[in-house]
Amino acid sequence: MTIIATLVVVWLFFAALFGWRLALKRGGDMRDASLKVWLKLVAVSLLWPVGCLLVLLQRRK
């Protein structure tokens, strides 16, 4: 469980860094671009651990 939490935090860090660089390249409003990126990241970050848990539960059976 700790490994999954660590991977999620690392994933969020790199995705936020990527979104920040993308917003700078586009020259748009940083808050608007980062908000869109964060909303996508929250959706992915919530689904990814659920998928991992489902795989682990399938292996236990």
CHARMM internal coordinates of N, CA and C (Angstrom, degrees):
IC EDIT
DIST 1 N 1 CA 1.4510
DIST 1 CA 1 C 1.5274
ANGL 1 N 1 CA 1 C 110.37
DIST 1 C 2 N 1.3185
ANGL 1 CA 1 C 2 N 116.85
DIHE 1 N 1 CA 1 C 2 N -37.92
DIST 2 N 2 CA 1.4613
ANGL 1 C 2 N 2 CA 120.81
DIHE 1 CA 1 C 2 N 2 CA 178.64
DIST 2 CA 2 C 1.5279
ANGL 2 N 2 CA 2 C 110.52
DIHE 1 C 2 N 2 CA 2 C -65.26
DIST 2 C 3 N 1.3196
ANGL 2 CA 2 C 3 N 115.84
DIHE 2 N 2 CA 2 C 3 N -36.57
DIST 3 N 3 CA 1.4679
ANGL 2 C 3 N 3 CA 119.86
DIHE 2 CA 2 C 3 N 3 CA 179.48
DIST 3 CA 3 C 1.5225
ANGL 3 N 3 CA 3 C 110.05
DIHE 2 C 3 N 3 CA 3 C -63.82
DIST 3 C 4 N 1.3201
ANGL 3 CA 3 C 4 N 117.31
DIHE 3 N 3 CA 3 C 4 N -42.64
DIST 4 N 4 CA 1.4641
ANGL 3 C 4 N 4 CA 121.24
DIHE 3 CA 3 C 4 N 4 CA 179.73
DIST 4 CA 4 C 1.5268
ANGL 4 N 4 CA 4 C 110.30
DIHE 3 C 4 N 4 CA 4 C -63.47
DIST 4 C 5 N 1.3195
ANGL 4 CA 4 C 5 N 117.20
DIHE 4 N 4 CA 4 C 5 N -43.79
DIST 5 N 5 CA 1.4711
ANGL 4 C 5 N 5 CA 120.55
DIHE 4 CA 4 C 5 N 5 CA 179.28
DIST 5 CA 5 C 1.5293
ANGL 5 N 5 CA 5 C 110.71
DIHE 4 C 5 N 5 CA 5 C -62.95
DIST 5 C 6 N 1.3224
ANGL 5 CA 5 C 6 N 117.17
DIHE 5 N 5 CA 5 C 6 N -41.08
DIST 6 N 6 CA 1.4653
ANGL 5 C 6 N 6 CA 120.97
DIHE 5 CA 5 C 6 N 6 CA 178.57
DIST 6 CA 6 C 1.5178
ANGL 6 N 6 CA 6 C 111.08
DIHE 5 C 6 N 6 CA 6 C -63.40
DIST 6 C 7 N 1.3207
ANGL 6 CA 6 C 7 N 116.86
DIHE 6 N 6 CA 6 C 7 N -43.73
DIST 7 N 7 CA 1.4595
ANGL 6 C 7 N 7 CA 120.55
DIHE 6 CA 6 C 7 N 7 CA 178.94
DIST 7 CA 7 C 1.5239
ANGL 7 N 7 CA 7 C 111.82
DIHE 6 C 7 N 7 CA 7 C -63.15
DIST 7 C 8 N 1.3230
ANGL 7 CA 7 C 8 N 117.08
DIHE 7 N 7 CA 7 C 8 N -38.10
DIST 8 N 8 CA 1.4706
ANGL 7 C 8 N 8 CA 120.51
DIHE 7 CA 7 C 8 N 8 CA 178.32
DIST 8 CA 8 C 1.5232
ANGL 8 N 8 CA 8 C 110.25
DIHE 7 C 8 N 8 CA 8 C -64.66
DIST 8 C 9 N 1.3261
ANGL 8 CA 8 C 9 N 117.67
DIHE 8 N 8 CA 8 C 9 N -43.00
DIST 9 N 9 CA 1.4645
ANGL 8 C 9 N 9 CA 120.73
DIHE 8 CA 8 C 9 N 9 CA 179.85
DIST 9 CA 9 C 1.5253
ANGL 9 N 9 CA 9 C 110.45
DIHE 8 C 9 N 9 CA 9 C -64.34
DIST 9 C 10 N 1.3262
ANGL 9 CA 9 C 10 N 117.41
DIHE 9 N 9 CA 9 C 10 N -43.36
DIST 10 N 10 CA 1.4686
ANGL 9 C 10 N 10 CA 121.03
DIHE 9 CA 9 C 10 N 10 CA 178.74
DIST 10 CA 10 C 1.5234
ANGL 10 N 10 CA 10 C 109.91
DIHE 9 C 10 N 10 CA 10 C -63.63
DIST 10 C 11 N 1.3322
ANGL 10 CA 10 C 11 N 117.16
DIHE 10 N 10 CA 10 C 11 N -41.93
DIST 11 N 11 CA 1.4629
ANGL 10 C 11 N 11 CA 122.19
DIHE 10 CA 10 C 11 N 11 CA 177.89
DIST 11 CA 11 C 1.5255
ANGL 11 N 11 CA 11 C 110.68
DIHE 10 C 11 N 11 CA 11 C -59.91
DIST 11 C 12 N 1.3187
ANGL 11 CA 11 C 12 N 117.78
DIHE 11 N 11 CA 11 C 12 N -45.31
DIST 12 N 12 CA 1.4659
ANGL 11 C 12 N 12 CA 121.33
DIHE 11 CA 11 C 12 N 12 CA 179.26
DIST 12 CA 12 C 1.5216
ANGL 12 N 12 CA 12 C 111.27
DIHE 11 C 12 N 12 CA 12 C -62.95
DIST 12 C 13 N 1.3328
ANGL 12 CA 12 C 13 N 116.97
DIHE 12 N 12 CA 12 C 13 N -40.72
DIST 13 N 13 CA 1.4594
ANGL 12 C 13 N 13 CA 120.39
DIHE 12 CA 12 C 13 N 13 CA -179.42
DIST 13 CA 13 C 1.5236
ANGL 13 N 13 CA 13 C 111.08
DIHE 12 C 13 N 13 CA 13 C -61.93
DIST 13 C 14 N 1.3348
ANGL 13 CA 13 C 14 N 116.79
DIHE 13 N 13 CA 13 C 14 N -50.45
DIST 14 N 14 CA 1.4599
ANGL 13 C 14 N 14 CA 119.12
DIHE 13 CA 13 C 14 N 14 CA -177.51
DIST 14 CA 14 C 1.5254
ANGL 14 N 14 CA 14 C 112.08
DIHE 13 C 14 N 14 CA 14 C -68.97
DIST 14 C 15 N 1.3165
ANGL 14 CA 14 C 15 N 117.46
DIHE 14 N 14 CA 14 C 15 N -34.97
DIST 15 N 15 CA 1.4598
ANGL 14 C 15 N 15 CA 119.73
DIHE 14 CA 14 C 15 N 15 CA 178.47
DIST 15 CA 15 C 1.5293
ANGL 15 N 15 CA 15 C 110.92
DIHE 14 C 15 N 15 CA 15 C -68.93
DIST 15 C 16 N 1.3297
ANGL 15 CA 15 C 16 N 117.12
DIHE 15 N 15 CA 15 C 16 N -37.07
DIST 16 N 16 CA 1.4664
ANGL 15 C 16 N 16 CA 120.16
DIHE 15 CA 15 C 16 N 16 CA 176.82
DIST 16 CA 16 C 1.5266
ANGL 16 N 16 CA 16 C 110.13
DIHE 15 C 16 N 16 CA 16 C -66.35
DIST 16 C 17 N 1.3296
ANGL 16 CA 16 C 17 N 116.71
DIHE 16 N 16 CA 16 C 17 N -40.81
DIST 17 N 17 CA 1.4524
ANGL 16 C 17 N 17 CA 120.91
DIHE 16 CA 16 C 17 N 17 CA 177.61
DIST 17 CA 17 C 1.5281
ANGL 17 N 17 CA 17 C 110.52
DIHE 16 C 17 N 17 CA 17 C -62.00
DIST 17 C 18 N 1.3263
ANGL 17 CA 17 C 18 N 116.76
DIHE 17 N 17 CA 17 C 18 N -43.63
DIST 18 N 18 CA 1.4618
ANGL 17 C 18 N 18 CA 121.38
DIHE 17 CA 17 C 18 N 18 CA 178.70
DIST 18 CA 18 C 1.5267
ANGL 18 N 18 CA 18 C 110.67
DIHE 17 C 18 N 18 CA 18 C -63.80
DIST 18 C 19 N 1.3232
ANGL 18 CA 18 C 19 N 117.31
DIHE 18 N 18 CA 18 C 19 N -43.01
DIST 19 N 19 CA 1.4628
ANGL 18 C 19 N 19 CA 120.83
DIHE 18 CA 18 C 19 N 19 CA 179.19
DIST 19 CA 19 C 1.5109
ANGL 19 N 19 CA 19 C 112.35
DIHE 18 C 19 N 19 CA 19 C -64.57
DIST 19 C 20 N 1.3209
ANGL 19 CA 19 C 20 N 116.63
DIHE 19 N 19 CA 19 C 20 N -36.59
DIST 20 N 20 CA 1.4576
ANGL 19 C 20 N 20 CA 121.68
DIHE 19 CA 19 C 20 N 20 CA 178.38
DIST 20 CA 20 C 1.5278
ANGL 20 N 20 CA 20 C 110.64
DIHE 19 C 20 N 20 CA 20 C -65.94
DIST 20 C 21 N 1.3232
ANGL 20 CA 20 C 21 N 117.06
DIHE 20 N 20 CA 20 C 21 N -44.43
DIST 21 N 21 CA 1.4666
ANGL 20 C 21 N 21 CA 121.40
DIHE 20 CA 20 C 21 N 21 CA 178.15
DIST 21 CA 21 C 1.5204
ANGL 21 N 21 CA 21 C 110.81
DIHE 20 C 21 N 21 CA 21 C -65.35
DIST 21 C 22 N 1.3172
ANGL 21 CA 21 C 22 N 117.23
DIHE 21 N 21 CA 21 C 22 N -39.18
DIST 22 N 22 CA 1.4609
ANGL 21 C 22 N 22 CA 121.39
DIHE 21 CA 21 C 22 N 22 CA 179.15
DIST 22 CA 22 C 1.5272
ANGL 22 N 22 CA 22 C 110.58
DIHE 21 C 22 N 22 CA 22 C -64.34
DIST 22 C 23 N 1.3195
ANGL 22 CA 22 C 23 N 116.63
DIHE 22 N 22 CA 22 C 23 N -41.02
DIST 23 N 23 CA 1.4610
ANGL 22 C 23 N 23 CA 120.55
DIHE 22 CA 22 C 23 N 23 CA 179.26
DIST 23 CA 23 C 1.5298
ANGL 23 N 23 CA 23 C 110.54
DIHE 22 C 23 N 23 CA 23 C -66.01
DIST 23 C 24 N 1.3199
ANGL 23 CA 23 C 24 N 117.38
DIHE 23 N 23 CA 23 C 24 N -38.10
DIST 24 N 24 CA 1.4616
ANGL 23 C 24 N 24 CA 120.21
DIHE 23 CA 23 C 24 N 24 CA 178.10
DIST 24 CA 24 C 1.5224
ANGL 24 N 24 CA 24 C 111.29
DIHE 23 C 24 N 24 CA 24 C -66.18
DIST 24 C 25 N 1.3367
ANGL 24 CA 24 C 25 N 116.85
DIHE 24 N 24 CA 24 C 25 N -38.90
DIST 25 N 25 CA 1.4604
ANGL 24 C 25 N 25 CA 120.49
DIHE 24 CA 24 C 25 N 25 CA 179.90
DIST 25 CA 25 C 1.5256
ANGL 25 N 25 CA 25 C 111.10
DIHE 24 C 25 N 25 CA 25 C -66.09
DIST 25 C 26 N 1.3095
ANGL 25 CA 25 C 26 N 116.86
DIHE 25 N 25 CA 25 C 26 N -39.00
DIST 26 N 26 CA 1.4679
ANGL 25 C 26 N 26 CA 120.35
DIHE 25 CA 25 C 26 N 26 CA -178.80
DIST 26 CA 26 C 1.5207
ANGL 26 N 26 CA 26 C 112.19
DIHE 25 C 26 N 26 CA 26 C -76.02
DIST 26 C 27 N 1.3170
ANGL 26 CA 26 C 27 N 116.53
DIHE 26 N 26 CA 26 C 27 N -19.92
DIST 27 N 27 CA 1.4495
ANGL 26 C 27 N 27 CA 120.17
DIHE 26 CA 26 C 27 N 27 CA 178.90
DIST 27 CA 27 C 1.5204
ANGL 27 N 27 CA 27 C 113.21
DIHE 26 C 27 N 27 CA 27 C 72.91
DIST 27 C 28 N 1.2977
ANGL 27 CA 27 C 28 N 116.28
DIHE 27 N 27 CA 27 C 28 N 16.31
DIST 28 N 28 CA 1.4620
ANGL 27 C 28 N 28 CA 120.19
DIHE 27 CA 27 C 28 N 28 CA -179.08
DIST 28 CA 28 C 1.5177
ANGL 28 N 28 CA 28 C 111.80
DIHE 27 C 28 N 28 CA 28 C -86.50
DIST 28 C 29 N 1.2956
ANGL 28 CA 28 C 29 N 114.46
DIHE 28 N 28 CA 28 C 29 N -171.30
DIST 29 N 29 CA 1.4624
ANGL 28 C 29 N 29 CA 120.27
DIHE 28 CA 28 C 29 N 29 CA 178.29
DIST 29 CA 29 C 1.5272
ANGL 29 N 29 CA 29 C 108.53
DIHE 28 C 29 N 29 CA 29 C -72.19
DIST 29 C 30 N 1.3168
ANGL 29 CA 29 C 30 N 115.86
DIHE 29 N 29 CA 29 C 30 N 123.72
DIST 30 N 30 CA 1.4598
ANGL 29 C 30 N 30 CA 120.62
DIHE 29 CA 29 C 30 N 30 CA -177.37
DIST 30 CA 30 C 1.5246
ANGL 30 N 30 CA 30 C 112.15
DIHE 29 C 30 N 30 CA 30 C -60.70
DIST 30 C 31 N 1.3160
ANGL 30 CA 30 C 31 N 116.78
DIHE 30 N 30 CA 30 C 31 N -41.56
DIST 31 N 31 CA 1.4643
ANGL 30 C 31 N 31 CA 119.21
DIHE 30 CA 30 C 31 N 31 CA -176.13
DIST 31 CA 31 C 1.5197
ANGL 31 N 31 CA 31 C 110.82
DIHE 30 C 31 N 31 CA 31 C -65.97
DIST 31 C 32 N 1.3323
ANGL 31 CA 31 C 32 N 117.40
DIHE 31 N 31 CA 31 C 32 N -40.68
DIST 32 N 32 CA 1.4557
ANGL 31 C 32 N 32 CA 120.77
DIHE 31 CA 31 C 32 N 32 CA -179.12
DIST 32 CA 32 C 1.5280
ANGL 32 N 32 CA 32 C 110.92
DIHE 31 C 32 N 32 CA 32 C -65.70
DIST 32 C 33 N 1.3260
ANGL 32 CA 32 C 33 N 116.17
DIHE 32 N 32 CA 32 C 33 N -46.71
DIST 33 N 33 CA 1.4667
ANGL 32 C 33 N 33 CA 120.23
DIHE 32 CA 32 C 33 N 33 CA -178.39
DIST 33 CA 33 C 1.5204
ANGL 33 N 33 CA 33 C 111.01
DIHE 32 C 33 N 33 CA 33 C -66.70
DIST 33 C 34 N 1.3225
ANGL 33 CA 33 C 34 N 116.67
DIHE 33 N 33 CA 33 C 34 N -42.48
DIST 34 N 34 CA 1.4623
ANGL 33 C 34 N 34 CA 118.13
DIHE 33 CA 33 C 34 N 34 CA -177.48
DIST 34 CA 34 C 1.5309
ANGL 34 N 34 CA 34 C 110.74
DIHE 33 C 34 N 34 CA 34 C -70.51
DIST 34 C 35 N 1.3238
ANGL 34 CA 34 C 35 N 117.16
DIHE 34 N 34 CA 34 C 35 N -30.54
DIST 35 N 35 CA 1.4640
ANGL 34 C 35 N 35 CA 119.63
DIHE 34 CA 34 C 35 N 35 CA 177.32
DIST 35 CA 35 C 1.5203
ANGL 35 N 35 CA 35 C 110.72
DIHE 34 C 35 N 35 CA 35 C -64.89
DIST 35 C 36 N 1.3170
ANGL 35 CA 35 C 36 N 117.08
DIHE 35 N 35 CA 35 C 36 N -43.22
DIST 36 N 36 CA 1.4688
ANGL 35 C 36 N 36 CA 120.46
DIHE 35 CA 35 C 36 N 36 CA 178.51
DIST 36 CA 36 C 1.5244
ANGL 36 N 36 CA 36 C 110.60
DIHE 35 C 36 N 36 CA 36 C -63.23
DIST 36 C 37 N 1.3234
ANGL 36 CA 36 C 37 N 115.90
DIHE 36 N 36 CA 36 C 37 N -43.11
DIST 37 N 37 CA 1.4659
ANGL 36 C 37 N 37 CA 119.85
DIHE 36 CA 36 C 37 N 37 CA 179.36
DIST 37 CA 37 C 1.5191
ANGL 37 N 37 CA 37 C 110.21
DIHE 36 C 37 N 37 CA 37 C -63.59
DIST 37 C 38 N 1.3425
ANGL 37 CA 37 C 38 N 117.33
DIHE 37 N 37 CA 37 C 38 N -43.67
DIST 38 N 38 CA 1.4662
ANGL 37 C 38 N 38 CA 120.51
DIHE 37 CA 37 C 38 N 38 CA -178.47
DIST 38 CA 38 C 1.5128
ANGL 38 N 38 CA 38 C 111.41
DIHE 37 C 38 N 38 CA 38 C -65.20
DIST 38 C 39 N 1.3380
ANGL 38 CA 38 C 39 N 117.46
DIHE 38 N 38 CA 38 C 39 N -37.54
DIST 39 N 39 CA 1.4663
ANGL 38 C 39 N 39 CA 119.24
DIHE 38 CA 38 C 39 N 39 CA 178.41
DIST 39 CA 39 C 1.5239
ANGL 39 N 39 CA 39 C 110.91
DIHE 38 C 39 N 39 CA 39 C -64.43
DIST 39 C 40 N 1.3234
ANGL 39 CA 39 C 40 N 117.03
DIHE 39 N 39 CA 39 C 40 N -41.00
DIST 40 N 40 CA 1.4679
ANGL 39 C 40 N 40 CA 119.92
DIHE 39 CA 39 C 40 N 40 CA 176.83
DIST 40 CA 40 C 1.5292
ANGL 40 N 40 CA 40 C 110.65
DIHE 39 C 40 N 40 CA 40 C -65.03
DIST 40 C 41 N 1.3329
ANGL 40 CA 40 C 41 N 115.42
DIHE 40 N 40 CA 40 C 41 N -40.66
DIST 41 N 41 CA 1.4661
ANGL 40 C 41 N 41 CA 119.26
DIHE 40 CA 40 C 41 N 41 CA -179.22
DIST 41 CA 41 C 1.5174
ANGL 41 N 41 CA 41 C 112.04
DIHE 40 C 41 N 41 CA 41 C -65.29
DIST 41 C 42 N 1.3189
ANGL 41 CA 41 C 42 N 116.23
DIHE 41 N 41 CA 41 C 42 N -38.69
DIST 42 N 42 CA 1.4660
ANGL 41 C 42 N 42 CA 119.34
DIHE 41 CA 41 C 42 N 42 CA 178.98
DIST 42 CA 42 C 1.5210
ANGL 42 N 42 CA 42 C 109.61
DIHE 41 C 42 N 42 CA 42 C -63.26
DIST 42 C 43 N 1.3292
ANGL 42 CA 42 C 43 N 116.80
DIHE 42 N 42 CA 42 C 43 N -42.67
DIST 43 N 43 CA 1.4632
ANGL 42 C 43 N 43 CA 120.07
DIHE 42 CA 42 C 43 N 43 CA 179.12
DIST 43 CA 43 C 1.5300
ANGL 43 N 43 CA 43 C 110.98
DIHE 42 C 43 N 43 CA 43 C -62.50
DIST 43 C 44 N 1.3240
ANGL 43 CA 43 C 44 N 116.65
DIHE 43 N 43 CA 43 C 44 N -47.02
DIST 44 N 44 CA 1.4752
ANGL 43 C 44 N 44 CA 120.34
DIHE 43 CA 43 C 44 N 44 CA 179.93
DIST 44 CA 44 C 1.5253
ANGL 44 N 44 CA 44 C 111.09
DIHE 43 C 44 N 44 CA 44 C -66.33
DIST 44 C 45 N 1.3328
ANGL 44 CA 44 C 45 N 115.68
DIHE 44 N 44 CA 44 C 45 N -40.83
DIST 45 N 45 CA 1.4622
ANGL 44 C 45 N 45 CA 119.51
DIHE 44 CA 44 C 45 N 45 CA -177.50
DIST 45 CA 45 C 1.5225
ANGL 45 N 45 CA 45 C 112.39
DIHE 44 C 45 N 45 CA 45 C -67.25
DIST 45 C 46 N 1.3240
ANGL 45 CA 45 C 46 N 116.74
DIHE 45 N 45 CA 45 C 46 N -28.65
DIST 46 N 46 CA 1.4627
ANGL 45 C 46 N 46 CA 119.13
DIHE 45 CA 45 C 46 N 46 CA 177.26
DIST 46 CA 46 C 1.5240
ANGL 46 N 46 CA 46 C 111.38
DIHE 45 C 46 N 46 CA 46 C -78.18
DIST 46 C 47 N 1.3149
ANGL 46 CA 46 C 47 N 117.41
DIHE 46 N 46 CA 46 C 47 N -34.17
DIST 47 N 47 CA 1.4616
ANGL 46 C 47 N 47 CA 120.41
DIHE 46 CA 46 C 47 N 47 CA -178.07
DIST 47 CA 47 C 1.5242
ANGL 47 N 47 CA 47 C 112.21
DIHE 46 C 47 N 47 CA 47 C -79.41
DIST 47 C 48 N 1.3288
ANGL 47 CA 47 C 48 N 117.32
DIHE 47 N 47 CA 47 C 48 N -35.03
DIST 48 N 48 CA 1.4517
ANGL 47 C 48 N 48 CA 121.00
DIHE 47 CA 47 C 48 N 48 CA -174.94
DIST 48 CA 48 C 1.5226
ANGL 48 N 48 CA 48 C 113.15
DIHE 47 C 48 N 48 CA 48 C -62.63
DIST 48 C 49 N 1.3530
ANGL 48 CA 48 C 49 N 120.15
DIHE 48 N 48 CA 48 C 49 N -49.42
DIST 49 N 49 CA 1.4707
ANGL 48 C 49 N 49 CA 119.17
DIHE 48 CA 48 C 49 N 49 CA 178.10
DIST 49 CA 49 C 1.5265
ANGL 49 N 49 CA 49 C 112.59
DIHE 48 C 49 N 49 CA 49 C -64.73
DIST 49 C 50 N 1.3293
ANGL 49 CA 49 C 50 N 116.82
DIHE 49 N 49 CA 49 C 50 N -32.88
DIST 50 N 50 CA 1.4672
ANGL 49 C 50 N 50 CA 119.74
DIHE 49 CA 49 C 50 N 50 CA 177.58
DIST 50 CA 50 C 1.5242
ANGL 50 N 50 CA 50 C 109.46
DIHE 49 C 50 N 50 CA 50 C -62.94
DIST 50 C 51 N 1.3334
ANGL 50 CA 50 C 51 N 116.26
DIHE 50 N 50 CA 50 C 51 N -42.19
DIST 51 N 51 CA 1.4640
ANGL 50 C 51 N 51 CA 120.07
DIHE 50 CA 50 C 51 N 51 CA 176.73
DIST 51 CA 51 C 1.5121
ANGL 51 N 51 CA 51 C 112.14
DIHE 50 C 51 N 51 CA 51 C -62.32
DIST 51 C 52 N 1.3294
ANGL 51 CA 51 C 52 N 116.42
DIHE 51 N 51 CA 51 C 52 N -41.96
DIST 52 N 52 CA 1.4740
ANGL 51 C 52 N 52 CA 120.45
DIHE 51 CA 51 C 52 N 52 CA 178.37
DIST 52 CA 52 C 1.5306
ANGL 52 N 52 CA 52 C 110.90
DIHE 51 C 52 N 52 CA 52 C -62.75
DIST 52 C 53 N 1.3264
ANGL 52 CA 52 C 53 N 116.53
DIHE 52 N 52 CA 52 C 53 N -42.06
DIST 53 N 53 CA 1.4610
ANGL 52 C 53 N 53 CA 119.87
DIHE 52 CA 52 C 53 N 53 CA 179.37
DIST 53 CA 53 C 1.5204
ANGL 53 N 53 CA 53 C 111.21
DIHE 52 C 53 N 53 CA 53 C -65.50
DIST 53 C 54 N 1.3199
ANGL 53 CA 53 C 54 N 117.58
DIHE 53 N 53 CA 53 C 54 N -38.17
DIST 54 N 54 CA 1.4632
ANGL 53 C 54 N 54 CA 120.27
DIHE 53 CA 53 C 54 N 54 CA 177.76
DIST 54 CA 54 C 1.5222
ANGL 54 N 54 CA 54 C 110.82
DIHE 53 C 54 N 54 CA 54 C -63.89
DIST 54 C 55 N 1.3290
ANGL 54 CA 54 C 55 N 116.83
DIHE 54 N 54 CA 54 C 55 N -40.79
DIST 55 N 55 CA 1.4705
ANGL 54 C 55 N 55 CA 120.05
DIHE 54 CA 54 C 55 N 55 CA 178.08
DIST 55 CA 55 C 1.5245
ANGL 55 N 55 CA 55 C 110.23
DIHE 54 C 55 N 55 CA 55 C -63.77
DIST 55 C 56 N 1.3356
ANGL 55 CA 55 C 56 N 116.87
DIHE 55 N 55 CA 55 C 56 N -43.27
DIST 56 N 56 CA 1.4622
ANGL 55 C 56 N 56 CA 120.00
DIHE 55 CA 55 C 56 N 56 CA 179.46
DIST 56 CA 56 C 1.5274
ANGL 56 N 56 CA 56 C 111.50
DIHE 55 C 56 N 56 CA 56 C -63.61
DIST 56 C 57 N 1.3235
ANGL 56 CA 56 C 57 N 116.76
DIHE 56 N 56 CA 56 C 57 N -39.38
DIST 57 N 57 CA 1.4628
ANGL 56 C 57 N 57 CA 119.96
DIHE 56 CA 56 C 57 N 57 CA 178.47
DIST 57 CA 57 C 1.5242
ANGL 57 N 57 CA 57 C 111.05
DIHE 56 C 57 N 57 CA 57 C -66.84
DIST 57 C 58 N 1.3263
ANGL 57 CA 57 C 58 N 117.75
DIHE 57 N 57 CA 57 C 58 N -36.15
DIST 58 N 58 CA 1.4600
ANGL 57 C 58 N 58 CA 120.54
DIHE 57 CA 57 C 58 N 58 CA 177.92
DIST 58 CA 58 C 1.5311
ANGL 58 N 58 CA 58 C 110.98
DIHE 57 C 58 N 58 CA 58 C -66.08
DIST 58 C 59 N 1.3262
ANGL 58 CA 58 C 59 N 116.99
DIHE 58 N 58 CA 58 C 59 N -37.48
DIST 59 N 59 CA 1.4686
ANGL 58 C 59 N 59 CA 120.25
DIHE 58 CA 58 C 59 N 59 CA -179.93
DIST 59 CA 59 C 1.5131
ANGL 59 N 59 CA 59 C 112.02
DIHE 58 C 59 N 59 CA 59 C -69.33
DIST 59 C 60 N 1.3355
ANGL 59 CA 59 C 60 N 117.45
DIHE 59 N 59 CA 59 C 60 N -29.63
DIST 60 N 60 CA 1.4750
ANGL 59 C 60 N 60 CA 120.51
DIHE 59 CA 59 C 60 N 60 CA -179.82
DIST 60 CA 60 C 1.5194
ANGL 60 N 60 CA 60 C 112.13
DIHE 59 C 60 N 60 CA 60 C -67.82
DIST 60 C 61 N 1.3218
ANGL 60 CA 60 C 61 N 117.07
DIHE 60 N 60 CA 60 C 61 N -31.80
DIST 61 N 61 CA 1.4734
ANGL 60 C 61 N 61 CA 120.28
DIHE 60 CA 60 C 61 N 61 CA -176.27
DIST 61 CA 61 C 1.4782
ANGL 61 N 61 CA 61 C 112.44
DIHE 60 C 61 N 61 CA 61 C -73.16
END
COOR INIT
IC SEED 1 N 1 CA 1 C
IC BUILD
